[in-house]
Amino acid sequence: MPLNAKPITSWRPYWAKRFGTAKFLPTSREEMDALGWDSCDVVLVTGDAYVDHPSFGMSVIGRVLEAQGFRVGIIAQPDWQSAEPFRALGKPNLFWGVTAGNMDSMINRYTADRKIRSDDAYTPGGQGGSRPDRACLVYAQRCREAFPEVPIVIGGIEASLRRISHYDYWQDKVRRSILVDAKADLLLYGNAERALIEVAHRLGRREPVESITDVRGTAFMRRSNDPTALGWFELDSSEVDRPGRIDEHINPYLTTEEQAAAKGGSCTKEEGQQGPADGQAGEGAATPQGEPGVAVVAMPVSRKTGRIALPPREKTVIRLPSFEQVKSDPVLYAHANRVLHLETNPGNARALVQRHGERDVWINPPPIPLTTAEMDHVFDLHYARSPHPRYADESGRHDGATKIPAWEMIRFSVNIMRGCFGGCTFCSITEHEGRIIQSRSEDSVIREIEEMRDKVTGFTGVVSDLGGPTANMYRLGCRSPEIEAACRKPSCVYPDVCQNLRTDHAPLIKMYRRARALPGVKKILIGSGLRYDLAVKSPEYIKELVTHHVGGYLKIAPEHTEGGPLSKMMKPGIGTYDRFKQLFEQFSAEAGKQQFLIPYFIAAHPGTSDEDMMNLALWLKRNGFRADQVQTFYPSPMATATAMYHSGMNPLKGISRDAAKGEKVDVVRGERRRRLHKAFLRYHDPNNWPLLRDALKDLGRADLIGNGKHHLIPTFQPATDGAYQSARRKNSTAAGARASVAKPGGKVGMPQAATGGKAPTVLSGGKTAVSGGKAGMAGGRPGAAGAQAPKGGVSYAKPAGAAPRRGTLLTQHTGLPPRETGGRPAPAKAGGRKGR
């Protein structure tokens, strides 16, 4: 079906357009008075500090609505203990817009070990505790308390990934759709500009919010037999292992009329009445109970061909197992997750419905992606590109005690695209943004770079990133719109790159060259994660990237080396990484540069055995890598890997109650086993050696315990304090101690420009390393991908083409000697050197 939609710039502006554009959207009554407003048409509530930048979702939504003529105010990080802070801007004329922020609030507040974080990158000063657990739900309830009659529209990644019944890792149970608990009127999922503009204009025309049930990319509540559901056909998918349509045996001794009469019907058409087509129930058909509502269709078969004849997709809704069913039955939970992921292509997706008690959560098909012209419109709007003045310090700046770390990271970066067709099961980008790439035009990107160069304080000539969810998917997509609209594959690059996928990187290369030729631009760095299985299809791109756009370090994510876990992640084999590494080192050498690859790996992902982790540790040792940062798999709501974690089944292979069918998944549960998988990644840490010795003996690999080069861990055990120490100063410095970070002469490490605009982390010896990006930010960019849920990784570095030297050990990014851990030093070897 063609993906046609009304352009977002074609709506007639709302009457308040006459007020013009605000330098910053107002956050107080005083600011509203200065703009001449007596009220706001829309009030946005967010769990993030207000940064007027296109990488922050609430700023984008606010500016898009402002461009449509609406007066928009923002309440950022309100005190949720009462409803009073939510009345600060008065009663909204049209609706509340509520989001938890660029990140899921639970992932923002808790680590993968369910321990509360002490910091928050989206808060001034990085202080934690500025948002509640499940912020979207709490904010919506406070908005309802403040002004009960005002419609509430929730959105953002937290709402998007909780639009159906979902497994909650923090409570270890299945929770209801957030729409039910928040008592909101509408839920917008994915990139919501198109849906939100339509909803705003229809509410502006005084349409009741209850009647807005036909907008793509929205979810809402419906009671049974709702008359607005007339004309829809329902396919029942609430069970597994159920056969298709079964017809009764025909009694040969009855006439056709007698058979129809036995069922309480008639085979004679009334005069002028037309029967429905094969397999269709007809417009406005009644339910089997004879009441108005959705017509239930049980996979009808055509009389002419014997083939399944389904009703039209645009009027079909699939009934998922109810909340009560999936809550108590992991098999049905995995089945519902599989059906959900099969209905994500805007070209062929059908609506979904899931019963919660006496009501249904109705989820319309995904939104139609923005065109290039629409993307340009969104990113060309007036953004101040800085935090709101309320966050300035005493000198009026934002780089002191009130600095917002997430803004600092993307301050000099530019988002060039949205979406991801990778389909990695642990990642939430595809569920949130979709798999169809939405790219900006080259001219729009160049204009933003020039505006940043001319207007943003502190710009040194270095653009820290041109990217998005993935650095090198710009303008890539299916060769055929017809094939793209009909495709139901969860990934375009697994198990191999699809033959219908365009992999030409020429438009991206052309943009890179034009951007770095701009006056005043010294260097363009690429900070987003790279999809290396696509990059190897274009060696010219790798050469361009390595020669001009790598600031010494490049992040890639093999995630694992073994086929078992990689198949559950839908990631390519380690051989593809080896091919990319070969090209990376070749072109680095040709450019006369010593550069580092930073591969990321996941510990404790579903489908990973203890033996898989042992083999990964052996691979790391063979290649001279030593992990510094380690995170385990983090089950984010609605991800396919989370369904594996909860159910122990693989939704990628189909779901069945028959043990001989489907595929079981080895799930890493329990603190001890999760610690073991992390320990394999940090096999070099003496604190982990006792645990690893026991595990290796259990695996029958005691031959890996010894003091030789071919052994994984030694037999001796030095005295340790059992503590984990990170190379990052923030996590390593003891309380009350002052870290020694400066080189002689007062200079601290490398210039910030050389690290892509990120604050350098200085290690012992004066060497500098760049952290691999805060967990939970897609490709290291907060908000670029709607804040992807953190996938838990570890990062490494190795000089291109260099092998570990005798007497030295490689650590993350830099090749520095290992840190002092307080343990007894190992005996020095003859001819070796300790440190550098």
C-alpha positions, 0 to 999 in steps of 0.5 A: 500500500502506498505510504501517502500522508498529508504533509506536516507543513500543509496544515492551516496554522492555528490562530495563535500564529500571530504571536510569533516565535519565542526565543525559548518556550516559556517555563513560567508565568513571567515568561508567558507575560513577556510574550503577551500570552494569557494562556498556553494551548499546549503544556509539555511536561518532561523529565529532562531539563529544557535544552532547546536543541533538536536532539532533545525530543521535547524541544522538537515537539515544542518547536513543531507545534509552535510552527503550527501556530500553537502557544506551547509552554514547558514544565521541566523536571517538576516536583511530583510530590504534589499537583501544584507545580503542574499548575505553574503555567495555568490550564492548557487550552487544548491538552497536556503533552507528557513524556519521561524524557529522552530516556526511559526513566527506569533505565535512567535511574537504575543500573543493570543490577537494579542499583540506583544511579547517582547521576542523571545526564539530563539534569543540571550538574548531573545530579540524580533524583530529579525525576520519579520512577516511571515518570510518564505515569506519575506526571500524567496522574499529577496533570489529571489532578491539576486540571481533570478536564484537560486531555492528556497525551503521553509519548516519548520512549517510555510510553512508546515501549510500554504501549502494550503489556510488557515485562518489567525487569525492575519488578520482575513481572508483566505490567499493564499498558502504560495507557491504562495505569496513566489514565491518559486519553491518547498515547503517541508512539515512535517519532510523533510529529505527524500524529501530534500535529493532526491531534493538535489541530483536531482538538483545536477544532473542538473535536472530542478526544474520544473521537480521535481514533483514526490517527496512525501511531496512536493508542487509546482505550476502547470499551467492548462494542464501541460503535466507533469500531464499526467496519473493522475485522478482527483476526484472533491471535490470542492463542498459540498452536491453534489450527485454522478454520474448521468447518462442520461436516456437511450432512448429505441428507439435508438440503442447503435451505435446511442446513441454513435453517438449522443454524438459525439463518437463511441462504436466500438473499433479501431483495437488493441485498448483496452478500460480502465477498469471500472471507469478508464480513461486510461493512458494519458487520455484527459480532457473533453475539449480534451486537455492533462492533468488530466483526470477528474473522476466523481465517476464512478460505476462498471457495474458488481457490481454497486459499486464505482470503483475508480482509483488507489490512487497513480495516483489520485488527489483530487481537493479542492475548489479553493482559491477564493471559500474558501476565501468567503465561510466558508462552503467550507473552512471547507469542504476543511479542512476536506478533507485535514485531511482525506488525511494525512495517508502516506499509503492511502493518495492521492494528492491534488490540489487547484486552485489559479487564473490561476494556481494550487497548487499541494500537493503530498501525505505525506512523508514516515516516517523514519525507526528506522535506519534512525532516528538513522542516523539523530540523530547520526550525528556530532552536536556541541550541542551548539550555534554558537561561534558568540553568545558567550559573552566576556568570550566565554560562552553562559549562560550570556547576550547572552544566547538563552532561547530555547537552555537553555531549551533543552540543557540537553534533548534528543529527542527519537521520532517524530509524534503523533497519538493523533489528538488533533484538536487545535494542529499542530503536526499531520499535520506537523509530521504525526501520525505514530510514528518514534522512535530511537533505545535505543542504539542511545538514550543512545549514545546521553546521553553519548555524552552529559555527556562527551562533553556538558559544565555545565552538572550536571548529570541531563537529563532534558527530554527524550521525544518528542511531547509526552513523552510516545508514544515511539514505540507505533503504530498499531498492523497491518501494513495493518490496519495502511496503510488503516486507515483514523481515525484522532486519535488513542485514541479518543473517546477511545484508539483503540483496534488495538493500541499497548499500551505496555510501556515496551520498554520505561521503559527499556530505562528509567532504562538503562539511569539512570544506566549510570555512571555520570547520577544522574537523568533522568527527563521527561519534555515532556507532558504526554498522560495520557489516554495511561499511565493508560493502563500501571500502571507499567509505571506510577509507574516507572515514579513517583518513579524515573523520576518526579522532583516534578512536572508532566505536563498533559493536560486534557484541559477541564472538560466538554464533549462539548469542549472535543468532539471538541478537541478530548480529553478524558473525565475528568474521565481518568484524575481522574484515572491517578491522583489516580495512581499518588498519590498512587505511589507517596505515596508508594515512600515516595514523595510529588509530584505535578500534573500540569494540563493544560486547554484551555480557549475559545476553539471552542465549549465551552459555558459560562456554560462550563467555569463556570462548569470548574471554579467550578471544580477548586474550588472544587479541590482547584486549582487556575490558575496563567497562563492563555492563550486563544485558539490560532487559528494556520493555518490549525488546525481543531479547526481553521476551527471550529473557522473560519466557525462555523462548525465541520469538524469532523462530516461532512460538509453540507449546510443543517442546519439539517445536520452537526454540528454547533460550538459555537465559542468564539469571541470578546474581552469581551467573550474571557476575560470572559472565561479567567476570569472563569479560574481565578475566584479568581482574584478580578479584574475579579469579576465584569465581573463574577458577570454579567455573572453568573446572565445572566446564571441564577446562581446568587446563586454562588455569595456570601461569603460562601464556596459553592459560586464561587465569593464573593459579596464584591469588594475590591479596585484593580488596574485592573492589571494582575500579574503573579507569574513569576518574569519576568512579575510581577516586576514593571519597575525600581523595584528590585524583592526580590528573594533570600533566606537568605544566598544568595541561590536562591530557589532550585538547578537548578538540582532539577527543571529539568535543567530549571531556577527556578522561585522564589516566595515570601517567598523563595519558588520556582516554575518551569514555565510550559514551554513556550507556543508554544513549544511542551511539553515544548521542542522547536523543538522537534515537529517542534515547535507545535503551542501554544495551550494556557493553564493554569497550576496548582499544588496540592500536591499528596494526600493533601487537601487545609488546612484551611486558605491557598490557592493553587497557581500554582505548589507550594501551596503558599499563593496568591500573593499580588495584591494591593487590600484590604486584606480580613478579617482574619477568626478565627483560620485561618492562613495568609500565611505560 
